[in-house]
Amino acid sequence: MTRALRVVGLWALLASMLGSAHALAPRSVASDPAPEAHTGSAHMDLMSFLLQQVSDATLLRGYRVAILVTDGVDGFDLDIPLNFLSERGASVQVIAARAPHVLKATGSGAVIAAKTTIAVLDPSGEERVSGFDRFVDQVRAADYDAIYLPGNRASTGGLAAPQTLAFLQEAARTGKPIFATGNAPLVLLAAGLLNGQRATGDSATLLRLASSPAIATDAALVNAGAIHTSRDAFDMPALMDGLVNALLAKPAEAR
């Protein structure tokens, strides 16, 4: 994404986001010391993050990242990390969940056109289509150095399919760093990866986490071993910093 496009996208994002304040977490939600509020400083930090120049286009060369998506994925949560990581040399693949009715039709003789795009919902409310690289049943967690789940502006239900959950469980077993933001931590919860673990998410997700086996924690980025969760777009600088550090903690694997 070019610098000019980032400027235009930033103002559209801020216009849509500033209309609603970050909801306070319920009393049952734990807080890290001095949790980061969405203040003017947070807005400026986000702006600086979006407008920063790429200082090393080879920083992440050799690393592979999978972004798991389904229809309704948040356009900001998808596009910004995709471009941020790619511009620094990472190989990034967008992996889509396969629709259940397509799975059931396999071997039945029915002809169903292959899905080639996903619906993306931008913060402005506009919907667009975007391509993806693979279906989740066509890849292995072992082929990636990190997994990222963007938030979804519709529902994360499409990602909570058995094959996606199995992919995430495989990633967790092999110690792959897993990052999720917005309401995507609910997919990790469905996979059983947050039981007894601290986690965060957007305001609605924090409420769900507070009544689950997870330990809901209102913070910009919550690290629980290899699982990392964040709240929303304002926490994107912290999320990307955590993801880059997690990648660089181990040498890129030769494939």
C-alpha positions as CSV (number, residue, x, y, z in Angstrom):
1,M,0.0,0.0,0.0
2,T,1.4,3.4,-1.0
3,R,1.9,6.2,1.5
4,A,-0.8,8.3,-0.3
5,L,-3.3,5.5,0.0
6,R,-2.5,5.0,3.6
7,V,-3.3,8.7,4.3
8,V,-6.7,8.4,2.6
9,G,-7.5,5.2,4.4
10,L,-6.3,6.6,7.7
11,W,-8.7,9.5,7.6
12,A,-11.6,7.3,6.6
13,L,-10.8,4.9,9.4
14,L,-10.5,7.6,12.0
15,A,-13.7,9.3,10.9
16,S,-15.6,6.0,11.4
17,M,-13.9,5.0,14.6
18,L,-13.9,8.3,16.5
19,G,-17.7,8.3,16.5
20,S,-17.7,5.6,19.2
21,A,-15.7,5.4,22.4
22,H,-14.0,2.2,23.6
23,A,-16.5,0.6,25.9
24,L,-15.4,0.0,29.5
25,A,-14.9,-3.6,30.4
26,P,-17.1,-5.2,33.1
27,R,-15.8,-5.5,36.7
28,S,-15.2,-9.2,36.1
29,V,-12.6,-8.4,33.5
30,A,-9.0,-8.1,34.8
31,S,-6.8,-5.2,33.7
32,D,-3.1,-5.0,33.3
33,P,-1.4,-2.2,35.2
34,A,-2.3,1.1,33.5
35,P,-4.3,-0.3,30.6
36,E,-4.0,1.7,27.5
37,A,-7.0,4.0,26.8
38,H,-8.1,5.1,23.4
39,T,-7.0,8.7,23.9
40,G,-5.7,11.3,21.5
41,S,-2.3,9.8,22.1
42,A,-3.5,6.4,20.8
43,H,-4.9,8.1,17.7
44,M,-1.5,9.8,17.1
45,D,0.3,6.5,17.7
46,L,-1.9,4.8,15.1
47,M,-1.3,7.6,12.6
48,S,2.5,7.4,13.1
49,F,2.3,3.6,12.6
50,L,0.4,3.9,9.4
51,L,2.6,6.6,7.9
52,Q,6.0,5.1,8.9
53,Q,8.5,4.4,6.2
54,V,9.8,0.9,5.6
55,S,13.4,1.0,6.9
56,D,14.3,-2.6,6.0
57,A,12.5,-4.4,3.2
58,T,14.4,-7.6,4.0
59,L,13.7,-7.7,7.7
60,L,11.3,-10.6,7.5
61,R,12.6,-12.3,4.4
62,G,12.2,-16.1,4.7
63,Y,9.3,-15.9,7.2
64,R,5.9,-17.2,6.2
65,V,2.7,-15.9,7.8
66,A,-0.9,-17.3,7.3
67,I,-3.8,-14.9,7.7
68,L,-7.0,-16.8,8.4
69,V,-10.2,-15.2,7.0
70,T,-13.8,-15.7,6.2
71,D,-16.6,-13.6,4.7
72,G,-17.1,-10.3,6.6
73,V,-13.4,-9.9,7.6
74,D,-12.6,-6.4,8.7
75,G,-10.8,-4.6,5.9
76,F,-8.4,-2.7,8.2
77,D,-7.5,-5.8,10.2
78,L,-6.8,-7.6,7.0
79,D,-5.1,-5.1,4.7
80,I,-2.8,-3.3,7.2
81,P,-1.0,-6.4,8.5
82,L,-0.9,-7.9,5.0
83,N,0.9,-4.9,3.6
84,F,3.0,-4.2,6.7
85,L,4.5,-7.8,6.7
86,S,4.8,-8.0,2.9
87,E,6.7,-4.7,2.7
88,R,9.2,-6.0,5.1
89,G,9.9,-9.2,3.1
90,A,7.6,-11.8,4.7
91,S,5.7,-14.2,2.5
92,V,2.0,-13.8,3.5
93,Q,-0.8,-16.0,2.4
94,V,-4.5,-15.3,3.0
95,I,-6.2,-18.6,3.9
96,A,-9.9,-18.9,3.7
97,A,-12.3,-21.2,5.5
98,R,-14.1,-23.5,3.0
99,A,-17.9,-23.2,3.1
100,P,-19.6,-26.3,4.8
101,H,-21.9,-27.0,1.8
102,V,-18.9,-27.3,-0.5
103,L,-17.3,-29.8,1.9
104,K,-20.5,-31.9,2.0
105,A,-20.7,-31.9,-1.8
106,T,-17.2,-33.5,-2.2
107,G,-17.5,-36.9,-3.9
108,S,-21.2,-36.5,-4.5
109,G,-20.9,-35.7,-8.2
110,A,-22.4,-32.2,-7.8
111,V,-20.6,-29.5,-9.6
112,I,-20.0,-26.5,-7.4
113,A,-17.9,-23.6,-8.7
114,A,-14.8,-23.0,-6.6
115,K,-15.0,-19.9,-4.4
116,T,-12.3,-17.5,-5.5
117,T,-13.1,-14.4,-3.4
118,I,-14.2,-13.3,0.1
119,A,-16.4,-10.5,1.2
120,V,-14.4,-7.7,3.0
121,L,-16.2,-5.1,5.2
122,D,-14.4,-1.9,5.7
123,P,-14.8,0.4,8.8
124,S,-16.8,2.8,6.6
125,G,-19.4,0.0,6.2
126,E,-18.7,-0.5,2.5
127,E,-18.3,-4.1,1.2
128,R,-15.8,-5.2,-1.4
129,V,-14.4,-8.5,-2.6
130,S,-10.8,-9.7,-2.3
131,G,-9.0,-12.8,-3.4
132,F,-7.2,-15.3,-1.2
133,D,-4.4,-17.8,-1.7
134,R,-5.6,-21.2,-0.3
135,F,-8.4,-23.0,1.6
136,V,-7.5,-24.0,5.1
137,D,-7.8,-27.7,4.2
138,Q,-5.1,-27.2,1.6
139,V,-2.4,-26.1,4.0
140,R,-0.6,-27.2,7.1
141,A,0.2,-25.1,10.2
142,A,3.8,-26.5,10.0
143,D,4.3,-24.5,6.8
144,Y,4.1,-21.2,8.5
145,D,6.1,-19.3,11.1
146,A,3.1,-17.4,12.5
147,I,-0.7,-17.4,12.2
148,Y,-2.9,-14.2,12.3
149,L,-6.7,-13.9,12.6
150,P,-8.2,-10.5,11.8
151,G,-11.4,-9.4,13.4
152,N,-14.7,-9.9,11.5
153,R,-17.3,-7.2,11.1
154,A,-20.1,-9.8,10.6
155,S,-19.4,-13.0,12.6
156,T,-16.4,-15.3,13.3
157,G,-18.7,-18.3,12.9
158,G,-17.3,-19.1,9.5
159,L,-13.9,-19.6,11.0
160,A,-15.1,-21.8,13.8
161,A,-15.4,-24.8,11.4
162,P,-13.8,-28.1,12.4
163,Q,-11.0,-27.8,9.8
164,T,-10.0,-24.3,10.9
165,L,-10.1,-25.3,14.6
166,A,-7.9,-28.3,13.8
167,F,-5.4,-26.1,11.9
168,L,-5.2,-23.8,15.0
169,Q,-4.8,-26.7,17.4
170,E,-2.0,-28.1,15.2
171,A,-0.3,-24.6,15.2
172,A,-0.6,-24.5,19.0
173,R,0.8,-28.0,19.5
174,T,3.9,-27.1,17.4
175,G,4.4,-23.8,19.2
176,K,3.6,-21.5,16.3
177,P,2.8,-17.9,17.5
178,I,-0.9,-17.2,17.0
179,F,-2.2,-13.6,16.9
180,A,-5.9,-12.6,17.0
181,T,-7.6,-9.2,17.2
182,G,-11.1,-7.8,17.6
183,N,-13.6,-10.7,17.9
184,A,-11.2,-13.3,16.4
185,P,-10.1,-14.5,19.9
186,L,-13.5,-16.2,20.0
187,V,-12.2,-18.6,17.4
188,L,-9.3,-19.4,19.6
189,L,-11.7,-19.9,22.5
190,A,-13.8,-22.4,20.3
191,A,-10.5,-24.2,19.6
192,G,-9.9,-24.7,23.3
193,L,-6.7,-22.6,23.2
194,L,-7.7,-20.0,25.8
195,N,-8.8,-22.2,28.6
196,G,-7.2,-20.8,31.7
197,Q,-5.3,-18.3,29.6
198,R,-5.4,-14.5,29.7
199,A,-6.9,-13.0,26.6
200,T,-8.4,-9.8,25.3
201,G,-10.6,-8.6,22.4
202,D,-13.1,-5.9,21.5
203,S,-15.7,-4.9,24.1
204,A,-18.2,-7.5,23.1
205,T,-15.6,-10.2,23.0
206,L,-14.3,-9.2,26.5
207,L,-17.8,-9.9,27.8
208,R,-17.8,-13.3,26.2
209,L,-14.4,-14.1,27.6
210,A,-15.4,-13.0,31.1
211,S,-18.0,-15.8,31.2
212,S,-15.7,-18.4,29.6
213,P,-12.8,-20.6,30.8
214,A,-10.4,-17.8,29.6
215,I,-9.2,-14.9,31.8
216,A,-10.5,-11.7,30.2
217,T,-7.9,-8.9,30.4
218,D,-8.4,-5.4,29.0
219,A,-5.0,-4.5,27.5
220,A,-3.7,-3.5,24.1
221,L,-1.8,-6.8,23.7
222,V,-2.1,-9.8,25.9
223,N,0.5,-12.5,25.6
224,A,-0.2,-16.0,26.9
225,G,2.7,-18.2,25.8
226,A,2.4,-18.5,22.0
227,I,-1.1,-17.0,22.0
228,H,-1.4,-13.2,21.5
229,T,-4.6,-11.2,21.5
230,S,-5.5,-7.5,21.0
231,R,-8.6,-5.4,21.1
232,D,-9.0,-3.4,17.9
233,A,-7.4,-1.2,15.2
234,F,-6.0,1.3,17.8
235,D,-3.9,-1.6,19.1
236,M,-2.5,-2.5,15.7
237,P,0.9,-0.9,16.4
238,A,1.3,-3.1,19.5
239,L,0.0,-6.2,17.6
240,M,2.4,-5.8,14.7
241,D,5.3,-5.1,17.0
242,G,4.5,-8.3,18.9
243,L,4.2,-10.3,15.7
244,V,7.5,-9.1,14.2
245,N,9.3,-9.9,17.5
246,A,7.7,-13.3,17.6
247,L,9.0,-14.1,14.1
248,L,12.5,-12.7,14.7
249,A,12.8,-14.8,17.9
250,K,13.5,-17.8,15.8
251,P,15.5,-18.1,12.5
252,A,13.4,-18.4,9.4
253,E,13.0,-22.0,8.4
254,A,14.4,-23.1,5.0
255,R,11.6,-24.7,2.9
